[in-house]
């Protein structure tokens, strides 16, 4: 849960700092996301040994603030490939799947 929260916060921060995103969202929305990410990151630094439920609660808190803004960004067509929650995960798994299909198959080995 801790790693998931750290990853989500980092992904949001990276997305908000991209040039393509800056033109698609208001400065107020970007600041709201970056401030919340900063708050959560600071909390993580101070609470390395927190319980799983505490990390999950912080992630829900972060999502509550960021999801409406990220939805707005998706609707504006402003999310670059590999950015955002599900887009990053799916592009990573697609890449590894492609590598597997290029390797030798059983028929080729026999």
Biopython code that builds the backbone (N, CA, C, O; Angstrom):
import numpy as np
from Bio.PDB.StructureBuilder import StructureBuilder

atoms = [
    (1, "UNK", "N", (0.838, -1.196, 0.000)),
    (1, "UNK", "CA", (0.000, 0.000, 0.000)),
    (1, "UNK", "C", (0.882, 1.257, 0.000)),
    (1, "UNK", "O", (0.551, 2.254, -0.643)),
    (2, "UNK", "N", (1.999, 1.200, 0.723)),
    (2, "UNK", "CA", (2.908, 2.349, 0.771)),
    (2, "UNK", "C", (3.508, 2.620, -0.603)),
    (2, "UNK", "O", (3.512, 3.760, -1.068)),
    (3, "UNK", "N", (4.009, 1.580, -1.249)),
    (3, "UNK", "CA", (4.612, 1.740, -2.573)),
    (3, "UNK", "C", (3.592, 2.225, -3.591)),
    (3, "UNK", "O", (3.907, 3.036, -4.462)),
    (4, "UNK", "N", (2.376, 1.728, -3.476)),
    (4, "UNK", "CA", (1.313, 2.121, -4.392)),
    (4, "UNK", "C", (1.019, 3.617, -4.230)),
    (4, "UNK", "O", (0.858, 4.331, -5.220)),
    (5, "UNK", "N", (0.951, 4.080, -2.998)),
    (5, "UNK", "CA", (0.691, 5.495, -2.724)),
    (5, "UNK", "C", (1.850, 6.360, -3.236)),
    (5, "UNK", "O", (1.624, 7.395, -3.863)),
    (6, "UNK", "N", (3.076, 5.940, -2.971)),
    (6, "UNK", "CA", (4.241, 6.692, -3.455)),
    (6, "UNK", "C", (4.244, 6.778, -4.977)),
    (6, "UNK", "O", (4.503, 7.838, -5.547)),
    (7, "UNK", "N", (3.960, 5.671, -5.620)),
    (7, "UNK", "CA", (3.939, 5.615, -7.073)),
    (7, "UNK", "C", (2.857, 6.531, -7.652)),
    (7, "UNK", "O", (3.097, 7.268, -8.609)),
    (8, "UNK", "N", (1.671, 6.471, -7.057)),
    (8, "UNK", "CA", (0.551, 7.297, -7.519)),
    (8, "UNK", "C", (0.890, 8.781, -7.372)),
    (8, "UNK", "O", (0.643, 9.568, -8.285)),
    (9, "UNK", "N", (1.451, 9.158, -6.235)),
    (9, "UNK", "CA", (1.815, 10.555, -5.987)),
    (9, "UNK", "C", (2.872, 11.014, -6.993)),
    (9, "UNK", "O", (2.771, 12.112, -7.541)),
    (10, "UNK", "N", (3.874, 10.186, -7.234)),
    (10, "UNK", "CA", (4.929, 10.534, -8.184)),
    (10, "UNK", "C", (4.366, 10.684, -9.594)),
    (10, "UNK", "O", (4.736, 11.606, -10.322)),
    (11, "UNK", "N", (3.479, 9.780, -9.973)),
    (11, "UNK", "CA", (2.865, 9.815, -11.299)),
    (11, "UNK", "C", (2.061, 11.104, -11.493)),
    (11, "UNK", "O", (2.138, 11.746, -12.540)),
    (12, "UNK", "N", (1.297, 11.468, -10.475)),
    (12, "UNK", "CA", (0.515, 12.701, -10.553)),
    (12, "UNK", "C", (1.424, 13.917, -10.692)),
    (12, "UNK", "O", (1.173, 14.800, -11.511)),
    (13, "UNK", "N", (2.472, 13.954, -9.892)),
    (13, "UNK", "CA", (3.399, 15.084, -9.928)),
    (13, "UNK", "C", (4.046, 15.188, -11.308)),
    (13, "UNK", "O", (4.132, 16.278, -11.875)),
    (14, "UNK", "N", (4.493, 14.073, -11.838)),
    (14, "UNK", "CA", (5.125, 14.064, -13.161)),
    (14, "UNK", "C", (4.157, 14.549, -14.236)),
    (14, "UNK", "O", (4.527, 15.333, -15.110)),
    (15, "UNK", "N", (2.928, 14.080, -14.164)),
    (15, "UNK", "CA", (1.923, 14.474, -15.144)),
    (15, "UNK", "C", (1.664, 15.980, -15.082)),
    (15, "UNK", "O", (1.587, 16.641, -16.117)),
    (16, "UNK", "N", (1.529, 16.516, -13.877)),
    (16, "UNK", "CA", (1.228, 17.944, -13.712)),
    (16, "UNK", "C", (2.364, 18.840, -14.191)),
    (16, "UNK", "O", (2.132, 19.996, -14.545)),
    (17, "UNK", "N", (3.587, 18.321, -14.205)),
    (17, "UNK", "CA", (4.742, 19.120, -14.589)),
    (17, "UNK", "C", (5.048, 19.060, -16.086)),
    (17, "UNK", "O", (5.934, 19.772, -16.558)),
    (18, "UNK", "N", (4.332, 18.223, -16.837)),
    (18, "UNK", "CA", (4.575, 18.113, -18.278)),
    (18, "UNK", "C", (4.029, 19.346, -19.002)),
    (18, "UNK", "O", (2.980, 19.881, -18.641)),
    (19, "UNK", "N", (4.752, 19.782, -20.019)),
    (19, "UNK", "CA", (4.364, 20.979, -20.768)),
    (19, "UNK", "C", (2.992, 20.860, -21.401)),
    (19, "UNK", "O", (2.220, 21.819, -21.374)),
    (20, "UNK", "N", (2.673, 19.721, -21.963)),
    (20, "UNK", "CA", (1.382, 19.528, -22.620)),
    (20, "UNK", "C", (0.215, 19.663, -21.669)),
    (20, "UNK", "O", (-0.872, 20.075, -22.072)),
    (21, "UNK", "N", (0.427, 19.322, -20.412)),
    (21, "UNK", "CA", (-0.636, 19.379, -19.406)),
    (21, "UNK", "C", (-0.858, 20.815, -18.941)),
    (21, "UNK", "O", (-1.985, 21.213, -18.647)),
    (22, "UNK", "N", (0.208, 21.577, -18.877)),
    (22, "UNK", "CA", (0.119, 22.945, -18.366)),
    (22, "UNK", "C", (-0.900, 23.783, -19.133)),
    (22, "UNK", "O", (-1.577, 24.622, -18.539)),
    (23, "UNK", "N", (-1.017, 23.570, -20.432)),
    (23, "UNK", "CA", (-1.965, 24.331, -21.231)),
    (23, "UNK", "C", (-3.393, 23.817, -21.148)),
    (23, "UNK", "O", (-4.330, 24.533, -21.501)),
    (24, "UNK", "N", (-3.571, 22.588, -20.687)),
    (24, "UNK", "CA", (-4.900, 21.969, -20.660)),
    (24, "UNK", "C", (-5.645, 22.193, -19.358)),
    (24, "UNK", "O", (-6.873, 22.119, -19.334)),
    (25, "UNK", "N", (-4.934, 22.464, -18.281)),
    (25, "UNK", "CA", (-5.561, 22.666, -16.971)),
    (25, "UNK", "C", (-5.303, 24.085, -16.482)),
    (25, "UNK", "O", (-4.305, 24.710, -16.840)),
    (26, "UNK", "N", (-6.211, 24.573, -15.666)),
    (26, "UNK", "CA", (-5.998, 25.888, -15.061)),
    (26, "UNK", "C", (-4.855, 25.781, -14.051)),
    (26, "UNK", "O", (-4.575, 24.708, -13.517)),
    (27, "UNK", "N", (-4.216, 26.899, -13.809)),
    (27, "UNK", "CA", (-3.128, 26.931, -12.829)),
    (27, "UNK", "C", (-3.653, 26.530, -11.453)),
    (27, "UNK", "O", (-2.947, 25.899, -10.666)),
    (28, "UNK", "N", (-4.893, 26.902, -11.177)),
    (28, "UNK", "CA", (-5.519, 26.574, -9.891)),
    (28, "UNK", "C", (-5.641, 25.055, -9.709)),
    (28, "UNK", "O", (-5.333, 24.533, -8.638)),
    (29, "UNK", "N", (-6.092, 24.345, -10.759)),
    (29, "UNK", "CA", (-6.220, 22.881, -10.684)),
    (29, "UNK", "C", (-4.862, 22.218, -10.529)),
    (29, "UNK", "O", (-4.698, 21.307, -9.717)),
    (30, "UNK", "N", (-3.887, 22.676, -11.310)),
    (30, "UNK", "CA", (-2.544, 22.101, -11.205)),
    (30, "UNK", "C", (-1.979, 22.314, -9.803)),
    (30, "UNK", "O", (-1.381, 21.410, -9.220)),
    (31, "UNK", "N", (-2.174, 23.523, -9.267)),
    (31, "UNK", "CA", (-1.667, 23.839, -7.930)),
    (31, "UNK", "C", (-2.352, 22.970, -6.883)),
    (31, "UNK", "O", (-1.712, 22.515, -5.935)),
    (32, "UNK", "N", (-3.644, 22.740, -7.051)),
    (32, "UNK", "CA", (-4.400, 21.919, -6.098)),
    (32, "UNK", "C", (-3.820, 20.503, -6.054)),
    (32, "UNK", "O", (-3.623, 19.940, -4.977)),
    (33, "UNK", "N", (-3.552, 19.934, -7.228)),
    (33, "UNK", "CA", (-2.984, 18.578, -7.303)),
    (33, "UNK", "C", (-1.572, 18.566, -6.718)),
    (33, "UNK", "O", (-1.246, 17.712, -5.893)),
    (34, "UNK", "N", (-0.744, 19.504, -7.142)),
    (34, "UNK", "CA", (0.645, 19.525, -6.669)),
    (34, "UNK", "C", (0.731, 19.766, -5.166)),
    (34, "UNK", "O", (1.586, 19.188, -4.495)),
    (35, "UNK", "N", (-0.152, 20.618, -4.628)),
    (35, "UNK", "CA", (-0.164, 20.853, -3.181)),
    (35, "UNK", "C", (-0.549, 19.585, -2.424)),
    (35, "UNK", "O", (0.056, 19.254, -1.404)),
    (36, "UNK", "N", (-1.554, 18.883, -2.928)),
    (36, "UNK", "CA", (-2.000, 17.653, -2.261)),
    (36, "UNK", "C", (-0.917, 16.578, -2.361)),
    (36, "UNK", "O", (-0.667, 15.858, -1.394)),
    (37, "UNK", "N", (-0.282, 16.467, -3.516)),
    (37, "UNK", "CA", (0.813, 15.503, -3.688)),
    (37, "UNK", "C", (1.942, 15.828, -2.721)),
    (37, "UNK", "O", (2.513, 14.929, -2.104)),
    (38, "UNK", "N", (2.261, 17.095, -2.589)),
    (38, "UNK", "CA", (3.320, 17.522, -1.666)),
    (38, "UNK", "C", (2.947, 17.174, -0.219)),
    (38, "UNK", "O", (3.786, 16.713, 0.555)),
    (39, "UNK", "N", (1.697, 17.398, 0.124)),
    (39, "UNK", "CA", (1.223, 17.075, 1.478)),
    (39, "UNK", "C", (1.344, 15.579, 1.749)),
    (39, "UNK", "O", (1.814, 15.176, 2.813)),
    (40, "UNK", "N", (0.921, 14.756, 0.794)),
    (40, "UNK", "CA", (0.962, 13.300, 0.956)),
    (40, "UNK", "C", (2.408, 12.809, 0.993)),
    (40, "UNK", "O", (2.740, 11.929, 1.787)),
    (41, "UNK", "N", (3.260, 13.363, 0.152)),
    (41, "UNK", "CA", (4.673, 12.978, 0.131)),
    (41, "UNK", "C", (5.326, 13.303, 1.467)),
    (41, "UNK", "O", (6.100, 12.508, 2.002)),
    (42, "UNK", "N", (5.011, 14.467, 1.995)),
    (42, "UNK", "CA", (5.546, 14.866, 3.297)),
    (42, "UNK", "C", (5.053, 13.911, 4.387)),
    (42, "UNK", "O", (5.820, 13.504, 5.260)),
    (43, "UNK", "N", (3.785, 13.563, 4.327)),
    (43, "UNK", "CA", (3.213, 12.614, 5.294)),
    (43, "UNK", "C", (3.920, 11.267, 5.196)),
    (43, "UNK", "O", (4.235, 10.649, 6.213)),
    (44, "UNK", "N", (4.169, 10.813, 3.960)),
    (44, "UNK", "CA", (4.869, 9.538, 3.751)),
    (44, "UNK", "C", (6.262, 9.558, 4.392)),
    (44, "UNK", "O", (6.675, 8.590, 5.030)),
    (45, "UNK", "N", (6.970, 10.662, 4.213)),
    (45, "UNK", "CA", (8.318, 10.775, 4.778)),
    (45, "UNK", "C", (8.303, 10.659, 6.298)),
    (45, "UNK", "O", (9.235, 10.117, 6.892)),
    (46, "UNK", "N", (7.258, 11.160, 6.917)),
    (46, "UNK", "CA", (7.167, 11.164, 8.380)),
    (46, "UNK", "C", (6.525, 9.901, 8.947)),
    (46, "UNK", "O", (6.617, 9.643, 10.147)),
    (47, "UNK", "N", (5.880, 9.121, 8.098)),
    (47, "UNK", "CA", (5.118, 7.957, 8.574)),
    (47, "UNK", "C", (5.493, 6.676, 7.829)),
    (47, "UNK", "O", (4.622, 5.947, 7.354)),
    (48, "UNK", "N", (6.780, 6.413, 7.733)),
    (48, "UNK", "CA", (7.260, 5.229, 7.013)),
    (48, "UNK", "C", (6.727, 3.917, 7.588)),
    (48, "UNK", "O", (6.599, 2.930, 6.863)),
    (49, "UNK", "N", (6.420, 3.899, 8.865)),
    (49, "UNK", "CA", (5.986, 2.651, 9.504)),
    (49, "UNK", "C", (4.479, 2.627, 9.777)),
    (49, "UNK", "O", (4.017, 1.875, 10.635)),
    (50, "UNK", "N", (3.720, 3.442, 9.055)),
    (50, "UNK", "CA", (2.268, 3.482, 9.252)),
    (50, "UNK", "C", (1.639, 2.142, 8.858)),
    (50, "UNK", "O", (2.233, 1.352, 8.125)),
    (51, "UNK", "N", (0.450, 1.910, 9.352)),
    (51, "UNK", "CA", (-0.287, 0.686, 9.022)),
    (51, "UNK", "C", (-0.811, 0.748, 7.584)),
    (51, "UNK", "O", (-0.965, 1.830, 7.017)),
    (52, "UNK", "N", (-1.078, -0.401, 7.016)),
    (52, "UNK", "CA", (-1.582, -0.496, 5.647)),
    (52, "UNK", "C", (-2.831, 0.365, 5.456)),
    (52, "UNK", "O", (-2.960, 1.059, 4.447)),
    (53, "UNK", "N", (-3.742, 0.321, 6.415)),
    (53, "UNK", "CA", (-4.986, 1.083, 6.324)),
    (53, "UNK", "C", (-4.752, 2.587, 6.256)),
    (53, "UNK", "O", (-5.498, 3.308, 5.592)),
    (54, "UNK", "N", (-3.720, 3.057, 6.940)),
    (54, "UNK", "CA", (-3.397, 4.488, 6.915)),
    (54, "UNK", "C", (-2.924, 4.911, 5.524)),
    (54, "UNK", "O", (-3.298, 5.976, 5.032)),
    (55, "UNK", "N", (-2.098, 4.068, 4.893)),
    (55, "UNK", "CA", (-1.639, 4.361, 3.529)),
    (55, "UNK", "C", (-2.828, 4.366, 2.566)),
    (55, "UNK", "O", (-2.927, 5.226, 1.692)),
    (56, "UNK", "N", (-3.724, 3.398, 2.738)),
    (56, "UNK", "CA", (-4.904, 3.316, 1.872)),
    (56, "UNK", "C", (-5.803, 4.529, 2.051)),
    (56, "UNK", "O", (-6.343, 5.048, 1.074)),
    (57, "UNK", "N", (-5.972, 4.989, 3.296)),
    (57, "UNK", "CA", (-6.770, 6.186, 3.566)),
    (57, "UNK", "C", (-6.157, 7.415, 2.901)),
    (57, "UNK", "O", (-6.871, 8.241, 2.333)),
    (58, "UNK", "N", (-4.834, 7.533, 2.974)),
    (58, "UNK", "CA", (-4.150, 8.676, 2.342)),
    (58, "UNK", "C", (-4.315, 8.626, 0.827)),
    (58, "UNK", "O", (-4.468, 9.662, 0.181)),
    (59, "UNK", "N", (-4.282, 7.414, 0.256)),
    (59, "UNK", "CA", (-4.448, 7.307, -1.193)),
    (59, "UNK", "C", (-5.864, 7.733, -1.583)),
    (59, "UNK", "O", (-6.050, 8.432, -2.580)),
    (60, "UNK", "N", (-6.860, 7.316, -0.802)),
    (60, "UNK", "CA", (-8.241, 7.711, -1.089)),
    (60, "UNK", "C", (-8.396, 9.225, -0.989)),
    (60, "UNK", "O", (-9.089, 9.845, -1.796)),
    (61, "UNK", "N", (-7.744, 9.808, 0.006)),
    (61, "UNK", "CA", (-7.767, 11.260, 0.191)),
    (61, "UNK", "C", (-7.160, 11.965, -1.028)),
    (61, "UNK", "O", (-7.701, 12.958, -1.514)),
    (62, "UNK", "N", (-6.038, 11.441, -1.511)),
    (62, "UNK", "CA", (-5.369, 12.010, -2.680)),
    (62, "UNK", "C", (-6.238, 11.842, -3.925)),
    (62, "UNK", "O", (-6.374, 12.771, -4.722)),
    (63, "UNK", "N", (-6.820, 10.667, -4.089)),
    (63, "UNK", "CA", (-7.688, 10.412, -5.244)),
    (63, "UNK", "C", (-8.910, 11.323, -5.237)),
    (63, "UNK", "O", (-9.346, 11.791, -6.289)),
    (64, "UNK", "N", (-9.457, 11.574, -4.058)),
    (64, "UNK", "CA", (-10.650, 12.415, -3.934)),
    (64, "UNK", "C", (-10.384, 13.815, -4.500)),
    (64, "UNK", "O", (-11.248, 14.403, -5.150)),
    (65, "UNK", "N", (-9.194, 14.336, -4.250)),
    (65, "UNK", "CA", (-8.827, 15.660, -4.747)),
    (65, "UNK", "C", (-8.448, 15.606, -6.231)),
    (65, "UNK", "O", (-8.834, 16.481, -7.006)),
    (66, "UNK", "N", (-7.692, 14.575, -6.621)),
    (66, "UNK", "CA", (-7.084, 14.547, -7.953)),
    (66, "UNK", "C", (-7.953, 13.945, -9.054)),
    (66, "UNK", "O", (-7.833, 14.345, -10.212)),
    (67, "UNK", "N", (-8.819, 12.999, -8.722)),
    (67, "UNK", "CA", (-9.612, 12.328, -9.752)),
    (67, "UNK", "C", (-10.457, 13.288, -10.598)),
    (67, "UNK", "O", (-10.448, 13.173, -11.823)),
    (68, "UNK", "N", (-11.183, 14.228, -9.991)),
    (68, "UNK", "CA", (-11.975, 15.139, -10.831)),
    (68, "UNK", "C", (-11.103, 15.965, -11.781)),
    (68, "UNK", "O", (-11.502, 16.251, -12.910)),
    (69, "UNK", "N", (-9.923, 16.341, -11.317)),
    (69, "UNK", "CA", (-9.013, 17.135, -12.148)),
    (69, "UNK", "C", (-8.419, 16.273, -13.254)),
    (69, "UNK", "O", (-8.301, 16.721, -14.395)),
    (70, "UNK", "N", (-8.045, 15.046, -12.926)),
    (70, "UNK", "CA", (-7.508, 14.141, -13.950)),
    (70, "UNK", "C", (-8.581, 13.794, -14.985)),
    (70, "UNK", "O", (-8.282, 13.649, -16.170)),
    (71, "UNK", "N", (-9.824, 13.661, -14.535)),
    (71, "UNK", "CA", (-10.925, 13.400, -15.466)),
    (71, "UNK", "C", (-11.062, 14.565, -16.442)),
    (71, "UNK", "O", (-11.244, 14.368, -17.643)),
    (72, "UNK", "N", (-10.971, 15.765, -15.911)),
    (72, "UNK", "CA", (-11.039, 16.967, -16.738)),
    (72, "UNK", "C", (-9.910, 16.956, -17.770)),
    (72, "UNK", "O", (-10.112, 17.322, -18.928)),
    (73, "UNK", "N", (-8.735, 16.539, -17.342)),
    (73, "UNK", "CA", (-7.576, 16.483, -18.222)),
    (73, "UNK", "C", (-7.777, 15.449, -19.330)),
    (73, "UNK", "O", (-7.467, 15.711, -20.492)),
    (74, "UNK", "N", (-8.296, 14.274, -18.967)),
    (74, "UNK", "CA", (-8.570, 13.237, -19.973)),
    (74, "UNK", "C", (-9.589, 13.734, -20.987)),
    (74, "UNK", "O", (-9.438, 13.510, -22.188)),
    (75, "UNK", "N", (-10.633, 14.414, -20.500)),
    (75, "UNK", "CA", (-11.679, 14.914, -21.390)),
    (75, "UNK", "C", (-11.141, 15.975, -22.341)),
    (75, "UNK", "O", (-11.628, 16.107, -23.464)),
    (76, "UNK", "N", (-10.149, 16.726, -21.902)),
    (76, "UNK", "CA", (-9.537, 17.749, -22.743)),
    (76, "UNK", "C", (-8.516, 17.132, -23.700)),
    (76, "UNK", "O", (-7.951, 17.825, -24.545)),
    (77, "UNK", "N", (-8.285, 15.823, -23.560)),
    (77, "UNK", "CA", (-7.321, 15.144, -24.426)),
    (77, "UNK", "C", (-5.889, 15.508, -24.084)),
    (77, "UNK", "O", (-5.014, 15.470, -24.949)),
    (78, "UNK", "N", (-5.642, 15.859, -22.833)),
    (78, "UNK", "CA", (-4.331, 16.365, -22.460)),
    (78, "UNK", "C", (-3.407, 15.391, -21.782)),
    (78, "UNK", "O", (-2.329, 15.788, -21.340)),
    (79, "UNK", "N", (-3.780, 14.128, -21.678)),
    (79, "UNK", "CA", (-2.907, 13.189, -20.974)),
    (79, "UNK", "C", (-1.969, 12.536, -21.970)),
    (79, "UNK", "O", (-2.415, 11.803, -22.853)),
    (80, "UNK", "N", (-0.667, 12.793, -21.840)),
    (80, "UNK", "CA", (0.309, 12.164, -22.718)),
    (80, "UNK", "C", (0.371, 10.661, -22.476)),
    (80, "UNK", "O", (-0.006, 10.190, -21.403)),
    (81, "UNK", "N", (0.837, 9.916, -23.451)),
    (81, "UNK", "CA", (0.903, 8.471, -23.281)),
    (81, "UNK", "C", (1.792, 8.119, -22.105)),
    (81, "UNK", "O", (2.860, 8.701, -21.920)),
    (82, "UNK", "N", (1.334, 7.148, -21.303)),
    (82, "UNK", "CA", (2.108, 6.708, -20.156)),
    (82, "UNK", "C", (1.858, 7.526, -18.906)),
    (82, "UNK", "O", (2.423, 7.220, -17.857)),
    (83, "UNK", "N", (1.032, 8.553, -18.981)),
    (83, "UNK", "CA", (0.746, 9.374, -17.810)),
    (83, "UNK", "C", (-0.608, 9.005, -17.238)),
    (83, "UNK", "O", (-1.458, 8.459, -17.942)),
    (84, "UNK", "N", (-0.808, 9.296, -15.986)),
    (84, "UNK", "CA", (-2.100, 9.014, -15.363)),
    (84, "UNK", "C", (-2.144, 7.613, -14.806)),
    (84, "UNK", "O", (-1.263, 6.797, -15.077)),
    (85, "UNK", "N", (-3.166, 7.334, -14.029)),
    (85, "UNK", "CA", (-3.280, 6.070, -13.320)),
    (85, "UNK", "C", (-3.279, 4.843, -14.199)),
    (85, "UNK", "O", (-2.299, 4.098, -14.209)),
    (86, "UNK", "N", (-4.348, 4.612, -14.940)),
    (86, "UNK", "CA", (-4.464, 3.371, -15.689)),
    (86, "UNK", "C", (-3.652, 3.397, -16.972)),
    (86, "UNK", "O", (-3.190, 2.348, -17.420)),
    (87, "UNK", "N", (-3.468, 4.553, -17.572)),
    (87, "UNK", "CA", (-2.720, 4.616, -18.828)),
    (87, "UNK", "C", (-1.291, 4.122, -18.639)),
    (87, "UNK", "O", (-0.777, 3.389, -19.484)),
    (88, "UNK", "N", (-0.649, 4.508, -17.553)),
    (88, "UNK", "CA", (0.727, 4.096, -17.297)),
    (88, "UNK", "C", (0.832, 2.602, -17.087)),
    (88, "UNK", "O", (1.756, 1.964, -17.592)),
    (89, "UNK", "N", (-0.104, 2.041, -16.346)),
    (89, "UNK", "CA", (-0.083, 0.616, -16.069)),
    (89, "UNK", "C", (-0.319, -0.215, -17.307)),
    (89, "UNK", "O", (0.347, -1.231, -17.508)),
    (90, "UNK", "N", (-1.250, 0.196, -18.135)),
    (90, "UNK", "CA", (-1.567, -0.613, -19.299)),
    (90, "UNK", "C", (-0.454, -0.544, -20.339)),
    (90, "UNK", "O", (-0.184, -1.539, -21.011)),
    (91, "UNK", "N", (0.200, 0.612, -20.486)),
    (91, "UNK", "CA", (1.259, 0.697, -21.478)),
    (91, "UNK", "C", (2.457, -0.147, -21.042)),
    (91, "UNK", "O", (3.154, -0.705, -21.890)),
    (92, "UNK", "N", (2.705, -0.249, -19.752)),
    (92, "UNK", "CA", (3.813, -1.066, -19.265)),
    (92, "UNK", "C", (3.577, -2.537, -19.518)),
    (92, "UNK", "O", (4.486, -3.251, -19.943)),
    (93, "UNK", "N", (2.354, -3.002, -19.259)),
    (93, "UNK", "CA", (2.079, -4.424, -19.460)),
    (93, "UNK", "C", (2.034, -4.767, -20.944)),
    (93, "UNK", "O", (2.398, -5.877, -21.330)),
    (94, "UNK", "N", (1.595, -3.838, -21.773)),
    (94, "UNK", "CA", (1.553, -4.105, -23.206)),
    (94, "UNK", "C", (2.977, -4.267, -23.744)),
    (94, "UNK", "O", (3.223, -5.101, -24.616)),
    (95, "UNK", "N", (3.902, -3.476, -23.228)),
    (95, "UNK", "CA", (5.284, -3.553, -23.682)),
    (95, "UNK", "C", (5.905, -4.893, -23.343)),
    (95, "UNK", "O", (6.600, -5.480, -24.173)),
    (96, "UNK", "N", (5.667, -5.386, -22.140)),
    (96, "UNK", "CA", (6.258, -6.657, -21.761)),
    (96, "UNK", "C", (5.591, -7.803, -22.515)),
    (96, "UNK", "O", (6.243, -8.797, -22.836)),
    (97, "UNK", "N", (4.311, -7.673, -22.796)),
    (97, "UNK", "CA", (3.604, -8.704, -23.558)),
    (97, "UNK", "C", (4.160, -8.804, -24.966)),
    (97, "UNK", "O", (4.281, -9.898, -25.518)),
    (98, "UNK", "N", (4.499, -7.655, -25.547)),
    (98, "UNK", "CA", (5.048, -7.640, -26.906)),
    (98, "UNK", "C", (6.379, -8.364, -26.964)),
    (98, "UNK", "O", (6.658, -9.058, -27.942)),
    (99, "UNK", "N", (7.197, -8.219, -25.952)),
    (99, "UNK", "CA", (8.504, -8.877, -25.934)),
    (99, "UNK", "C", (8.346, -10.389, -25.881)),
    (99, "UNK", "O", (9.091, -11.118, -26.537)),
    (100, "UNK", "N", (7.381, -10.861, -25.105)),
    (100, "UNK", "CA", (7.176, -12.299, -24.994)),
    (100, "UNK", "C", (6.787, -12.899, -26.340)),
    (100, "UNK", "O", (7.269, -13.970, -26.708)),
    (101, "UNK", "N", (5.914, -12.210, -27.076)),
    (101, "UNK", "CA", (5.429, -12.778, -28.328)),
    (101, "UNK", "C", (6.520, -12.816, -29.396)),
    (101, "UNK", "O", (6.384, -13.541, -30.381)),
    (102, "UNK", "N", (7.607, -12.044, -29.218)),
    (102, "UNK", "CA", (8.675, -12.038, -30.194)),
    (102, "UNK", "C", (9.703, -13.148, -29.944)),
    (102, "UNK", "O", (10.543, -13.424, -30.801)),
    (103, "UNK", "N", (9.635, -13.766, -28.798)),
    (103, "UNK", "CA", (10.587, -14.825, -28.471)),
    (103, "UNK", "C", (10.242, -16.121, -29.197)),
    (103, "UNK", "O", (9.198, -16.203, -29.844)),
    (104, "UNK", "N", (11.088, -17.117, -29.102)),
    (104, "UNK", "CA", (10.823, -18.379, -29.790)),
    (104, "UNK", "C", (9.632, -19.100, -29.164)),
    (104, "UNK", "O", (9.411, -19.033, -27.955)),
    (105, "UNK", "N", (8.886, -19.775, -29.994)),
    (105, "UNK", "CA", (7.766, -20.564, -29.503)),
    (105, "UNK", "C", (8.221, -21.997, -29.396)),
    (105, "UNK", "O", (9.317, -22.333, -29.845)),
    (106, "UNK", "N", (7.412, -22.841, -28.817)),
    (106, "UNK", "CA", (7.764, -24.255, -28.663)),
    (106, "UNK", "C", (7.989, -24.898, -30.010)),
    (106, "UNK", "O", (8.904, -25.705, -30.173)),
    (107, "UNK", "N", (7.149, -24.541, -30.994)),
    (107, "UNK", "CA", (7.286, -25.134, -32.318)),
    (107, "UNK", "C", (8.633, -24.781, -32.953)),
    (107, "UNK", "O", (9.227, -25.606, -33.648)),
    (108, "UNK", "N", (9.119, -23.550, -32.714)),
    (108, "UNK", "CA", (10.392, -23.144, -33.277)),
    (108, "UNK", "C", (11.570, -23.859, -32.643)),
    (108, "UNK", "O", (12.574, -24.114, -33.308)),
    (109, "UNK", "N", (11.455, -24.184, -31.361)),
    (109, "UNK", "CA", (12.526, -24.849, -30.654)),
    (109, "UNK", "C", (12.617, -26.308, -31.095)),
    (109, "UNK", "O", (13.715, -26.837, -31.270)),
    (110, "UNK", "N", (11.478, -26.954, -31.274)),
    (110, "UNK", "CA", (11.483, -28.371, -31.681)),
    (110, "UNK", "C", (12.001, -28.496, -33.050)),
    (110, "UNK", "O", (12.087, -29.604, -33.579)),
]
sb = StructureBuilder()
sb.init_structure("model")
sb.init_model(0)
sb.init_chain("A")
sb.init_seg("    ")
for serial, (resi, resn, name, xyz) in enumerate(atoms, 1):
    if name == "N":
        sb.init_residue(resn, " ", resi, " ")
    sb.init_atom(name, np.array(xyz, "f"), 0.0, 1.0, " ", f" {name:<3s}", serial, name[0])
structure = sb.get_structure()
